[in-house]
């Protein structure tokens, strides 16, 4: 996040601001003023996409999903220097090539400034790939749940809600009202900091079109009964996103509705927003969310009425999104995800042996004050038994006797005379090696509590999350570790 821009020209105002207050009917084809700004839909060859992604290199992975939606999204660069996002499906996801092409061409015919538009596909042999515009500024989940320098401003949250409603209204007007698993990871930010809805969710991502991979606590009630997504189901999911924007957390709708019915809606509000929004605006957005979350699908509003309601709530409409987001203008068009370090690569591959070697090499040099504290304890002969536990744990860790390492490190930690993030890190990996990922995650998080700026703790959390099948959260945490390590190396 960088410096804020203090002024912009009247020319910029007319060319960039106008779409932020347009009715969504004016956003068809990306806005009437730049109808030709988007590339036409293209059927790429597999070799073109292989070259664009450097052979589908793990360095270029943007996101990865688990068993329910087995596919990977890569960033890539075409010969014309256009950055793209390439979604490569599991071989079994689309057995019918004609159905895949028909779906891709239909979604690829949509063009809006509110979408990360689908600009191509590839269907060769058993390969099924989709190509979309690349969005360089992360997901809504990143900016709401994993922010670093500043929480998302109230005006920007209102803008996200409006733009998303406009995207849904546009898609509905084009006969694509169904959107699968709408959540904060599906909303991306473009080079100007404007939020866009990923087009990938418009594709059926299973053989029969039945798909909802989110946690059951956030699933529309009718989906649990019928197993199918309806336009009203999408509005329910929009309601859960309004809760995300209000609270800065992913709160189960049932819990939120209990607070709303008890007139405790202020308990929903993100504490970082205190003093930055009016009670009336907060009340109105909570009311809109509760309407979207009605149990009976027919009682929920449609996308058009959502747009109307949200238009009247907009704040700071003259301020461009990149300013509200704290994105430096000069980097708005060029920011790309960081390349992973060797530690990050090992976590991404879940190469526990490589992680073990790295932790061994690090030793205790990253423990703040631990060496001096240990020397002092040894010098005074106090708590010798506790120190011996750590010594035996280190020997077992080196010998890859992870069960013994867990026992010894636990004795050291329970001794309570000193706190060592490295001991937590080593016990974390020992738990991972012993197929105990939940316990491992607890240790990785504890290491970060002790040493908040320690990239190793973030990397280990990512490895634990990958092991637990939480790929999207793991990717976000992996980026956090990469940023922390880059910041440390710069100092």
C-alpha distance (Angstrom), angle and dihedral (degrees) to the residues before:
residue distance angle dihedral
X1 . . .
X2 3.73 . .
X3 3.76 147.8 .
X4 3.79 119.3 -35.9
X5 3.82 120.0 -118.8
X6 3.78 113.9 -124.9
X7 3.80 102.4 -165.5
X8 3.76 142.7 16.8
X9 3.78 134.5 -173.5
X10 3.79 129.0 -96.0
X11 3.80 86.7 -118.0
X12 3.82 90.2 58.3
X13 3.81 88.8 48.0
X14 3.78 93.2 56.6
X15 3.81 96.0 42.3
X16 3.81 99.7 42.2
X17 3.79 110.7 20.3
X18 3.79 99.9 52.2
X19 3.84 95.4 74.2
X20 3.82 90.8 55.0
X21 3.80 90.2 69.5
X22 3.80 99.3 31.8
X23 3.77 121.1 119.2
X24 3.80 107.1 -111.6
X25 3.80 91.6 -113.3
X26 3.81 85.7 70.8
X27 3.80 91.1 54.0
X28 3.78 95.1 69.1
X29 3.79 110.5 124.6
X30 3.79 89.3 10.4
X31 3.78 95.8 -60.4
X32 3.77 126.9 -43.7
X33 3.79 92.8 -97.1
X34 3.80 96.1 61.9
X35 3.79 105.0 27.3
X36 3.80 91.0 148.2
X37 3.82 96.7 49.0
X38 3.81 93.9 97.7
X39 3.82 123.7 72.9
X40 3.78 117.7 -116.6
X41 3.79 120.4 -105.7
X42 3.83 111.4 -83.5
X43 3.79 133.9 -168.8
X44 3.80 103.9 -137.4
X45 3.77 127.2 -159.2
X46 3.79 118.2 -116.9
X47 3.80 89.9 -117.9
X48 3.82 91.2 55.2
X49 3.80 90.8 55.2
X50 3.78 93.1 42.0
X51 3.81 88.9 55.1
X52 3.82 92.7 44.3
X53 3.82 91.7 55.0
X54 3.84 96.1 41.1
X55 3.78 91.3 -109.9
X56 3.82 93.2 -40.8
X57 3.78 88.6 -62.8
X58 3.80 117.5 -164.2
X59 3.82 85.8 -128.6
X60 3.80 87.6 69.6
X61 3.80 98.5 50.4
X62 3.80 110.3 125.5
X63 3.81 98.7 175.6
X64 3.75 139.3 -8.7
X65 3.79 132.1 -160.9
X66 3.77 132.5 -154.2
X67 3.77 137.3 -126.3
X68 3.81 97.5 -50.8
X69 3.81 92.7 56.4
X70 3.80 106.1 17.3
X71 3.79 103.4 -166.7
X72 3.78 141.0 108.2
X73 3.82 130.8 -139.1
X74 3.82 118.0 -145.8
X75 3.78 131.6 -173.8
X76 3.78 114.1 -128.4
X77 3.77 143.3 171.8
X78 3.80 125.1 -133.6
X79 3.79 125.2 -145.6
X80 3.81 89.7 -97.8
X81 3.84 88.9 59.5
X82 3.81 92.5 -109.0
X83 3.81 112.5 145.8
X84 3.80 114.9 -132.7
X85 3.79 140.6 -178.8
X86 3.82 113.5 -131.2
X87 3.80 120.2 -161.3
X88 3.80 112.5 -160.2
X89 3.79 114.3 -164.4
X90 3.75 129.2 -147.1
X91 3.82 109.1 -96.8
X92 3.82 92.6 -111.3
X93 3.81 96.4 49.5
X94 3.82 96.3 85.6
X95 3.82 111.3 22.9
X96 3.81 91.8 162.9
X97 3.81 107.7 70.0
X98 3.80 93.1 -169.7
X99 3.80 91.9 55.2
X100 3.81 90.7 48.8
X101 3.82 93.1 50.6
X102 3.80 92.4 45.9
X103 3.82 91.7 50.9
X104 3.80 93.0 45.2
X105 3.79 93.9 48.5
X106 3.81 91.8 48.5
X107 3.81 94.2 49.5
X108 3.81 88.6 40.5
X109 3.80 90.1 59.4
X110 3.82 90.2 66.3
X111 3.79 116.8 95.3
X112 3.80 123.8 180.0
X113 3.79 139.5 141.5
X114 3.79 86.2 -128.4
X115 3.82 93.8 61.5
X116 3.78 133.9 68.8
X117 3.79 85.2 -129.2
X118 3.79 126.1 -134.0
X119 3.81 105.6 -120.9
X120 3.80 101.7 174.0
X121 3.77 151.6 -18.5
X122 3.78 142.3 -149.2
X123 3.79 126.2 -138.4
X124 3.82 112.2 175.2
X125 3.81 124.2 147.9
X126 3.83 103.7 -45.3
X127 3.81 95.3 -20.7
X128 3.82 118.2 111.7
X129 3.82 117.2 -178.7
X130 3.80 135.5 164.2
X131 3.81 124.7 -155.2
X132 3.80 122.6 -153.5
X133 3.79 138.8 168.4
X134 3.80 110.2 -78.5
X135 3.80 115.9 -117.7
X136 3.84 109.7 -154.7
X137 3.81 101.7 -166.5
X138 3.80 105.4 69.9
X139 3.81 130.6 -117.3
X140 3.80 134.7 -54.7
X141 3.82 87.2 -110.2
X142 3.81 89.4 59.6
X143 3.81 93.9 50.5
X144 3.82 95.4 42.3
X145 3.80 103.8 36.7
X146 3.83 105.4 21.9
X147 3.80 104.3 31.8
X148 3.80 118.4 154.7
X149 3.80 114.3 -169.9
X150 3.81 103.9 16.4
X151 3.81 139.2 3.9
X152 3.79 117.1 -114.9
X153 3.81 110.6 -84.8
X154 3.81 120.9 -115.4
X155 3.82 92.1 -117.4
X156 3.81 90.4 53.2
X157 3.81 92.1 49.2
X158 3.79 89.8 53.5
X159 3.82 89.5 48.6
X160 3.81 91.7 51.1
X161 3.82 90.0 52.2
X162 3.82 92.1 49.9
X163 3.80 95.7 45.4
X164 3.79 91.1 48.4
X165 3.82 91.5 49.6
X166 3.81 89.0 49.3
X167 3.80 90.4 50.4
X168 3.81 91.1 52.1
X169 3.81 92.0 46.5
X170 3.81 90.8 50.3
X171 3.81 92.5 49.1
X172 3.79 91.0 47.8
X173 3.81 91.0 51.6
X174 3.82 87.6 55.8
X175 3.80 94.6 50.2
X176 3.84 95.7 -100.6
X177 3.80 100.8 107.5
X178 3.82 93.1 139.1
X179 3.79 115.8 91.4
X180 3.78 121.2 177.3
X181 3.79 119.9 -132.6
X182 3.80 99.6 -15.3
X183 3.81 107.6 -159.3
X184 3.81 143.6 140.0
X185 3.81 92.1 -81.1
X186 3.82 90.3 60.6
X187 3.81 93.1 62.2
X188 3.81 113.5 82.7
X189 3.80 134.2 -177.3
X190 3.79 122.1 -127.1
X191 3.81 129.5 -146.4
X192 3.81 91.1 -79.1
X193 3.80 93.3 49.4
X194 3.82 93.1 -106.8
X195 3.82 116.3 144.3
X196 3.80 117.6 -118.8
X197 3.79 132.8 -176.6
X198 3.80 115.0 -119.7
X199 3.80 111.7 -114.6
X200 3.82 91.1 -146.9
X201 3.80 91.3 82.0
X202 3.81 89.8 60.6
X203 3.80 90.1 66.5
X204 3.77 120.3 85.0
X205 3.78 102.1 -113.6
X206 3.78 99.6 -166.0
X207 3.79 134.7 49.0
X208 3.80 97.4 -98.6
X209 3.81 99.2 31.1
X210 3.81 92.4 -109.1
X211 3.78 107.0 130.3
X212 3.76 136.3 142.4
X213 3.78 112.3 145.1
X214 3.79 99.1 172.3
X215 3.81 125.6 110.7
X216 3.82 110.5 -73.9
X217 3.81 90.4 -121.8
X218 3.83 87.8 68.1
X219 3.81 98.5 39.7
X220 3.85 120.2 114.0
X221 3.83 110.5 -103.0
X222 3.82 94.0 -123.2
X223 3.79 91.2 54.2
X224 3.79 89.5 60.5
X225 3.82 88.3 53.2
X226 3.81 100.8 42.4
X227 3.79 106.6 16.5
X228 3.80 90.7 -130.9
X229 3.80 135.3 111.2
X230 3.81 118.3 -128.2
X231 3.82 131.3 -178.2
X232 3.82 87.2 -101.3
X233 3.83 89.3 54.1
X234 3.79 88.3 58.0
X235 3.82 90.2 53.2
X236 3.83 88.9 52.0
X237 3.80 89.3 53.7
X238 3.81 88.8 47.9
X239 3.81 86.2 57.1
X240 3.82 90.8 55.2
X241 3.81 88.2 51.9
X242 3.81 90.3 52.8
X243 3.81 86.7 55.0
X244 3.82 89.2 51.3
X245 3.82 90.0 52.2
X246 3.80 92.8 47.1
X247 3.78 97.3 46.7
X248 3.80 106.5 25.9
X249 3.82 85.4 -131.1
X250 3.79 137.3 86.3
X251 3.82 99.8 -108.0
X252 3.85 120.8 -178.1
X253 3.83 108.6 -112.7
X254 3.83 93.2 -127.3
X255 3.81 91.0 58.6
X256 3.80 92.1 45.4
X257 3.82 92.7 49.8
X258 3.81 90.7 51.3
X259 3.82 89.1 55.4
X260 3.81 91.8 45.8
X261 3.83 93.0 49.5
X262 3.79 88.9 48.9
X263 3.81 89.0 52.8
X264 3.80 89.4 -118.4
X265 3.78 94.5 123.4
X266 3.82 92.5 134.0
X267 3.80 86.5 69.5
X268 3.80 86.2 65.4
X269 3.78 94.3 57.5
X270 3.78 120.9 103.1
X271 3.82 107.0 -106.3
X272 3.82 88.2 -139.8
X273 3.83 87.9 67.5
X274 3.81 95.5 56.5
X275 3.79 109.5 136.2
X276 3.81 93.2 8.1
X277 3.82 101.2 90.6
X278 3.78 136.3 44.7
X279 3.80 120.1 -111.7
X280 3.81 89.6 -125.2
X281 3.82 92.3 56.2
X282 3.78 91.6 46.5
X283 3.80 91.0 48.6
X284 3.81 91.6 50.0
X285 3.81 93.8 50.3
X286 3.82 91.3 47.1
X287 3.81 89.5 50.1
X288 3.80 90.5 51.1
X289 3.81 91.5 49.4
X290 3.80 92.1 50.4
X291 3.82 90.4 51.4
X292 3.81 90.1 52.9
X293 3.81 90.4 49.9
X294 3.80 97.0 54.5
X295 3.81 112.4 139.3
X296 3.80 92.4 -131.8
X297 3.80 108.7 67.9
X298 3.82 93.3 -147.3
X299 3.81 90.9 61.4
X300 3.81 94.1 61.0
X301 3.84 121.5 97.5
X302 3.79 121.5 -110.2
X303 3.81 124.5 -118.0
X304 3.81 93.8 -99.6
X305 3.80 93.3 57.0
X306 3.83 89.6 46.0
X307 3.81 89.7 56.3
X308 3.82 91.4 49.6
X309 3.80 92.8 49.4
X310 3.80 94.1 46.8
X311 3.81 95.3 46.0
X312 3.80 90.6 66.1
X313 3.83 91.9 52.6
X314 3.81 98.2 55.3
X315 3.83 118.5 125.9
X316 3.82 132.8 -166.3
X317 3.79 90.8 10.5
X318 3.82 90.3 167.2
X319 3.82 92.1 61.7
X320 3.83 115.8 88.3
X321 3.79 117.9 -123.5
X322 3.80 95.6 -115.4
X323 3.82 89.1 60.3
X324 3.81 93.1 48.9
X325 3.81 88.5 47.7
X326 3.82 93.9 48.0
X327 3.81 92.6 -120.6
X328 3.80 116.0 150.5
X329 3.80 110.5 -118.1
X330 3.80 94.0 -136.3
X331 3.82 91.4 57.7
X332 3.78 96.3 39.9
X333 3.79 93.7 99.1
X334 3.77 99.2 37.8
X335 3.81 110.2 39.8
X336 3.82 111.4 121.8
X337 3.82 132.8 173.2
X338 3.80 114.8 -81.0
X339 3.80 120.9 -103.8
X340 3.78 112.5 -108.3
X341 3.79 122.8 -108.1
X342 3.83 120.5 -130.1
X343 3.82 89.4 -94.6
X344 3.79 90.4 50.5
X345 3.81 91.2 47.7
X346 3.81 90.8 52.0
X347 3.82 90.9 51.4
X348 3.81 92.0 47.3
X349 3.82 90.3 52.2
X350 3.82 90.9 41.5
X351 3.81 86.3 -128.2
X352 3.82 97.4 166.0
X353 3.81 92.5 177.5
X354 3.82 90.7 58.1
X355 3.82 90.3 46.4
X356 3.81 88.9 52.1
X357 3.80 90.9 52.7
X358 3.80 91.5 49.4
X359 3.82 93.3 49.9
X360 3.80 90.0 48.4
X361 3.79 90.4 51.6
X362 3.81 92.3 48.0
X363 3.81 90.8 52.8
X364 3.80 110.0 170.7
X365 3.79 99.1 -42.2
X366 3.82 91.4 111.1
X367 3.81 94.0 54.4
X368 3.80 106.7 103.3
X369 3.79 106.9 -129.3
X370 3.79 95.0 -19.0
X371 3.83 94.9 121.3
X372 3.81 93.0 52.9
X373 3.78 91.8 43.7
X374 3.81 92.2 50.9
X375 3.81 91.5 48.1
X376 3.78 90.8 50.9
X377 3.80 92.3 48.7
X378 3.80 91.2 49.8
X379 3.80 91.6 46.6
X380 3.79 91.5 54.8
X381 3.82 92.7 42.6
X382 3.80 89.2 -131.3
X383 3.79 121.9 148.3
X384 3.79 91.1 2.1
X385 3.79 90.6 162.6
X386 3.80 91.5 56.3
X387 3.78 91.4 49.3
X388 3.79 90.8 48.4
X389 3.81 88.2 54.5
X390 3.78 89.8 57.7
X391 3.82 91.9 45.0
X392 3.82 91.5 51.8
X393 3.82 89.7 44.8
X394 3.81 91.1 54.1
X395 3.81 91.0 49.7
X396 3.81 91.3 49.8
X397 3.83 91.1 46.3
X398 3.82 90.9 53.1
X399 3.80 90.0 47.8
X400 3.84 90.4 48.5
X401 3.81 90.7 -119.8
X402 3.79 90.5 142.1
X403 3.82 98.3 171.5
X404 3.80 90.3 58.0
X405 3.80 91.0 43.2
X406 3.82 90.0 55.1
X407 3.82 91.8 51.1
X408 3.81 94.4 46.9
X409 3.81 96.0 44.1
X410 3.82 89.4 47.9
X411 3.82 89.9 55.5
X412 3.81 89.6 49.9
X413 3.83 93.3 48.2
X414 3.81 92.9 44.8
X415 3.82 88.4 51.7
X416 3.80 85.8 71.8
X417 3.81 98.3 -161.1
X418 3.80 95.2 119.0
X419 3.81 139.5 6.6
X420 3.80 121.3 -127.3
X421 3.80 121.1 -178.2
X422 3.81 88.9 -165.1
X423 3.81 91.9 58.4
X424 3.82 88.4 52.1
X425 3.82 88.6 48.4
X426 3.80 92.8 50.9
X427 3.78 93.4 46.2
X428 3.83 88.0 47.4
X429 3.81 91.3 57.6
X430 3.81 90.7 43.3
X431 3.82 88.2 55.8
X432 3.82 90.5 48.7
X433 3.79 90.4 50.2
X434 3.83 87.6 50.8
X435 3.84 92.3 51.5
X436 3.81 93.7 -109.8
X437 3.84 101.1 126.4
X438 3.82 96.8 160.3
X439 3.81 92.0 56.5
X440 3.81 89.0 43.6
X441 3.81 91.6 54.2
X442 3.80 90.2 52.6
X443 3.81 90.8 55.3
X444 3.81 93.5 46.0
X445 3.80 90.1 52.2
X446 3.81 91.1 46.9
X447 3.81 89.8 52.5
X448 3.81 88.9 54.7
X449 3.82 91.7 48.7
X450 3.81 88.6 55.1
X451 3.82 93.7 43.2
X452 3.86 110.5 19.4
X453 3.82 95.9 -177.4
X454 3.82 96.0 47.6
X455 3.82 107.7 118.1
X456 3.82 91.7 -161.5
X457 3.80 90.0 67.3
X458 3.82 91.1 53.4
X459 3.80 92.0 47.1
X460 3.80 91.6 51.3
X461 3.82 91.0 48.2
X462 3.81 87.8 54.2
X463 3.81 91.2 51.3
X464 3.82 90.2 50.3
X465 3.80 92.4 48.4
X466 3.82 91.0 49.6
X467 3.81 88.1 50.9
X468 3.82 90.1 51.5
X469 3.81 91.3 51.2
X470 3.82 93.5 -111.1
X471 3.79 94.0 131.5
X472 3.79 99.5 162.2
X473 3.81 94.1 50.8
X474 3.81 88.9 44.1
X475 3.81 91.3 55.1
X476 3.81 91.1 51.1
X477 3.80 92.6 49.0
X478 3.80 90.6 46.8
X479 3.81 88.8 57.0
X480 3.81 89.9 48.6
X481 3.82 89.5 55.2
X482 3.79 91.6 47.5
X483 3.81 91.2 51.4
X484 3.81 92.4 48.1
X485 3.81 92.0 50.3
X486 3.82 91.9 47.1
X487 3.81 90.3 50.0
X488 3.80 91.7 49.8
X489 3.81 93.4 47.9
X490 3.81 89.6 50.8
X491 3.82 92.4 55.8
